[in-house]
Amino acid sequence: MELRKDPITQSWVILGQREVVAEAPEQCPLEPSKIENVSSILTWPASGPWQIRVIPHPEPLYHVEGDPGRLAEGMYDKMGALGAHELVVETPQHDRRLSQFSDEELEGVLWVWASRIADLKKDARFKYISVFKNQGQLAGEEWSHAHSQVTATIFVPRRIKYELSSAHEWFKDKERCIFCDMVRQEEKQGKRIVDVQGDYYSLCPYASRVPYETWLLHRRHNHTFEQPRPGSNRRQLAALLGRTLRRLEKVAPAYHLVLHTSPSTMNKKGEMAGYWKTLADDYHWHIEILPILEKRSKSYSIKEVYFNAELPEQAAANLRSLDPNS
């Protein structure tokens, strides 16, 4: 694998051969019998039969060993794919989706995500830790067995850089968090709110990129998902996530879920060096879910200037009308 940087968009692109073959259920590589002898990075709970296991990805995009070997090729930059790539096997049962988990089971998944982010951030080489889940063939899932993925990279992904920059500028101008301001406005207007559980909100963002795009946010400020604020109740987030996914599955066959949290502050060099002074004040972790309604959606094909035929106000109203427990 090799990473190449686009000098115009500042995006890093992974290049190389990688093939993960879809398996029949009885041959699924994530079945308990298949991963029994695979080295476990984390098991939850720590004792007794496991409910969640974190293992190395069998065909990783990033490798922990080695040196990035940054090189210049004329005006271009490239480096080795240094990092980490892990699989979170969310259940030993092949035919259960995340949306079917109990609140307690979902809380366990959230705890595992937070634990892996915190652990990987201890490695000063890594600038950003991503947690994401692709469910459904249209989303490019590798196996139908419920799983999510964790990657650690030596660069900050472009989408996160955009968020960090906008949040930084907003705070510099107003001395407030842009995400907190967004939640407060959505609270007042109410028309894009899908569901609420305690201090956690599920909403369709004002400029939704795709039909039924949904974000989950804590109304109380916190920049690090892996370090909850005192008094935060992750069971409430788990309950809200479960209901949100059950609603979305009624309108979309597949989705991308991405957890956005702050970059690692262990690495203060390079492109983000001047940012860290206000990071704790201006950034705000959140979960973004982008459903996929059709194979050839304009929402995904136009790129950057998104087309969305479903107003977020109407999408939120439609989702509110759906019973997540039926």
C-alpha positions in Angstrom: 0.0 0.0 0.0 1.1 3.6 -0.7 -0.3 6.9 0.3 -0.2 9.8 -2.2 -1.2 13.4 -1.5 -3.4 15.4 -3.9 -1.6 18.8 -3.8 -4.8 20.7 -4.7 -7.4 19.2 -2.3 -4.8 18.1 0.3 -6.4 14.6 0.4 -4.4 11.5 0.9 -5.3 8.6 -1.4 -4.5 4.9 -0.6 -3.1 3.0 -3.6 -2.4 -0.7 -3.9 -3.9 -4.1 -4.3 -6.4 -5.3 -1.8 -9.0 -8.0 -2.1 -11.5 -9.1 0.5 -13.8 -11.9 -0.8 -17.3 -12.0 0.5 -18.1 -15.4 2.2 -21.2 -17.4 2.6 -22.5 -17.3 6.2 -21.1 -20.7 7.1 -17.7 -19.5 5.8 -17.8 -16.0 7.3 -14.3 -15.2 8.6 -15.9 -13.3 11.6 -17.7 -16.3 13.0 -16.5 -17.2 16.6 -15.0 -20.5 15.4 -13.0 -18.7 12.7 -11.5 -16.0 15.0 -11.0 -18.3 18.0 -7.3 -18.5 17.4 -6.9 -14.9 16.1 -5.0 -12.6 18.4 -7.5 -10.4 20.2 -6.7 -6.7 20.7 -9.7 -6.3 23.1 -12.5 -8.5 24.4 -15.7 -7.3 26.0 -16.6 -8.3 28.6 -13.2 -9.1 30.0 -14.3 -12.4 31.5 -16.8 -15.0 30.4 -18.2 -15.5 26.9 -17.3 -12.6 24.7 -19.9 -10.3 23.2 -17.5 -8.0 21.3 -14.0 -8.7 20.1 -11.5 -6.4 18.4 -9.0 -8.1 16.1 -6.5 -7.0 13.4 -8.1 -6.6 10.0 -7.1 -9.6 7.8 -6.4 -7.3 4.8 -5.4 -4.0 6.5 -5.1 -0.7 4.7 -2.6 0.5 7.2 0.3 -1.3 9.0 1.7 -0.6 12.4 5.2 -1.7 11.6 7.7 0.3 9.6 8.5 3.9 8.8 6.2 6.1 6.7 9.2 6.9 4.5 8.0 10.3 3.3 9.3 11.0 -0.2 8.9 13.7 -2.7 8.3 12.9 -6.3 8.8 16.3 -8.0 6.0 18.4 -6.7 4.2 15.4 -5.2 4.3 13.8 -1.8 3.9 10.1 -1.0 4.6 7.8 2.0 4.0 4.3 3.2 0.6 3.4 4.7 1.7 3.5 8.3 -1.1 3.2 10.9 -3.4 0.7 12.4 -6.5 -1.1 11.0 -8.8 -3.1 13.3 -12.1 -4.9 13.1 -14.7 -4.6 15.9 -16.7 -7.8 15.7 -19.8 -6.5 17.4 -21.5 -9.8 18.2 -20.7 -13.6 18.0 -24.1 -14.1 16.2 -23.9 -13.9 12.4 -27.5 -12.8 11.7 -27.8 -9.8 14.2 -27.6 -6.2 13.1 -26.4 -3.3 15.3 -30.0 -1.9 15.3 -31.2 -5.2 16.9 -28.9 -4.9 19.9 -30.3 -4.1 23.4 -29.3 -0.7 24.9 -26.8 -2.5 27.1 -25.2 -4.3 24.1 -25.0 -1.0 22.2 -23.4 0.7 25.2 -20.8 -2.0 25.1 -20.0 -1.2 21.4 -19.7 2.5 22.3 -17.4 1.6 25.2 -15.2 -0.5 22.9 -15.0 2.3 20.3 -13.9 4.8 23.0 -11.4 2.4 24.4 -9.7 1.8 21.1 -9.6 5.5 20.3 -8.0 6.3 23.7 -5.5 3.5 23.3 -4.4 4.3 19.8 -4.1 8.0 20.7 -1.2 7.0 23.0 0.9 6.3 20.0 2.5 9.7 19.1 2.9 8.7 15.5 -0.9 8.7 14.9 -2.7 12.0 14.2 -6.2 10.8 13.9 -8.3 7.8 14.9 -11.4 7.0 12.8 -14.3 4.7 13.7 -16.7 3.8 11.0 -19.3 1.3 10.0 -20.5 0.3 6.5 -23.8 -1.7 6.6 -25.3 -3.2 3.5 -23.9 -4.0 0.1 -24.6 -0.6 -1.3 -22.4 0.8 1.5 -19.5 -1.5 0.5 -19.6 -3.7 3.6 -17.0 -6.4 3.5 -19.0 -9.0 5.5 -22.6 -9.2 6.5 -21.6 -10.2 10.1 -22.1 -7.1 12.3 -18.8 -5.2 12.5 -17.3 -1.8 12.6 -13.7 -0.7 11.9 -11.1 1.4 13.6 -8.2 3.0 11.7 -5.3 5.1 13.0 -3.5 7.4 10.5 -0.5 9.7 10.4 -2.6 12.4 8.8 -5.9 14.1 9.5 -8.6 13.2 7.0 -9.8 16.1 4.8 -13.4 16.1 6.1 -12.1 16.4 9.7 -9.7 19.2 8.7 -12.6 21.1 7.2 -14.6 20.7 10.4 -11.6 21.7 12.6 -10.9 24.8 10.5 -14.5 25.9 10.5 -14.9 25.3 14.2 -11.7 27.2 15.0 -12.8 30.2 12.9 -16.2 30.2 14.5 -14.7 30.1 18.0 -12.2 32.8 17.2 -15.0 35.1 16.0 -17.7 34.3 18.6 -16.0 32.5 21.4 -18.6 29.7 21.2 -18.6 26.2 19.8 -20.3 26.0 16.4 -21.7 22.6 17.2 -23.2 23.8 20.4 -24.8 26.7 18.6 -26.2 24.4 16.0 -27.8 22.1 18.7 -29.3 25.2 20.5 -30.9 26.4 17.3 -32.2 23.0 16.4 -33.7 22.8 19.9 -35.5 26.0 19.4 -36.8 25.3 15.9 -37.5 21.6 16.5 -38.4 20.8 12.9 -35.2 18.9 12.1 -35.0 17.0 15.4 -35.7 13.3 15.0 -35.4 12.0 18.6 -34.0 13.0 22.0 -32.7 10.9 24.9 -31.5 12.8 27.9 -28.9 15.3 26.7 -28.4 13.5 23.4 -30.0 14.6 20.1 -30.7 12.9 16.8 -31.3 15.4 14.0 -31.2 15.8 10.2 -28.6 18.6 9.6 -29.8 21.9 8.0 -27.7 21.2 4.8 -28.1 17.4 4.7 -25.9 16.0 1.9 -28.0 12.9 1.3 -31.7 12.0 2.0 -32.2 11.2 5.7 -28.6 12.1 6.7 -28.7 12.0 10.5 -26.3 13.3 13.2 -26.1 12.3 16.9 -24.8 15.0 19.2 -24.5 15.6 22.9 -26.0 19.0 23.8 -23.2 19.5 26.4 -19.9 20.5 25.0 -17.1 17.9 24.8 -14.4 17.5 22.1 -13.4 13.9 22.9 -15.7 11.0 22.5 -13.3 8.7 24.4 -13.4 10.9 27.5 -17.0 11.5 28.4 -17.9 14.5 30.5 -18.7 13.8 34.2 -22.3 12.7 34.5 -22.6 11.7 30.9 -24.8 8.7 30.5 -23.7 6.5 27.5 -26.7 4.2 28.0 -28.8 7.2 26.8 -26.6 7.6 23.7 -26.9 3.8 23.1 -30.7 3.9 23.3 -30.9 6.9 20.9 -28.5 5.3 18.4 -30.5 2.1 18.4 -33.8 3.9 17.8 -32.2 6.1 15.1 -30.8 3.0 13.2 -34.1 1.2 13.4 -35.9 4.3 11.9 -33.3 4.6 9.2 -33.5 1.0 8.2 -37.2 1.5 7.4 -36.2 4.0 4.7 -32.8 2.9 3.5 -31.2 -0.5 2.8 -27.7 0.6 3.7 -25.7 3.3 5.5 -22.3 4.7 6.3 -21.8 5.6 10.0 -18.7 7.6 11.0 -17.7 8.8 14.5 -16.0 12.3 14.5 -13.9 13.0 17.5 -10.9 15.3 18.0 -7.4 14.5 16.6 -4.7 13.2 18.9 -2.8 16.0 20.7 0.2 13.7 21.1 1.4 14.8 17.7 1.6 18.6 17.4 3.7 18.8 14.3 2.9 19.6 10.7 -0.3 20.8 9.2 -2.3 21.1 12.4 0.5 22.6 14.6 -1.2 25.9 15.2 -4.6 24.6 16.0 -4.3 23.0 19.4 -4.7 26.0 21.7 -8.5 26.1 21.4 -9.3 22.5 20.4 -11.0 21.7 23.7 -13.2 24.7 23.3 -14.2 24.8 19.7 -14.5 21.1 18.5 -17.4 18.8 19.4 -17.6 15.1 18.8 -20.6 13.7 16.9 -21.8 10.7 15.0 -22.8 11.1 11.3 -25.0 8.5 9.5 -25.4 8.8 5.8 -28.0 6.4 4.4 -27.9 5.1 0.9 -31.3 4.9 -0.7 -30.4 3.8 -4.2 -27.5 2.5 -6.2 -27.1 5.5 -8.5 -28.0 8.4 -6.3 -27.2 12.0 -7.4 -26.4 12.6 -3.8 -23.2 10.7 -4.2 -22.4 11.2 -7.9 -22.2 15.0 -8.0 -19.5 15.2 -5.4 -18.7 18.2 -3.2 -21.8 20.1 -4.4 -24.3 17.6 -3.1 -27.8 17.1 -4.5 -30.5 16.0 -2.0 -34.1 15.7 -3.2 -35.4 15.3 0.4 -35.6 18.4 2.5 -34.1 17.7 6.0 -37.2 19.1 7.7 -39.4 16.6 5.8 -36.9 13.8 6.4 -36.9 14.5 10.1 -40.7 14.5 10.2 -40.8 11.2 8.3 -38.4 9.6 10.7 -40.2 10.9 13.7 -43.4 9.3 12.4 -41.8 5.8 12.2 -42.0 3.5 15.2 -38.5 2.4 16.1 -39.8 -0.5 18.1 -42.0 -2.1 15.6 
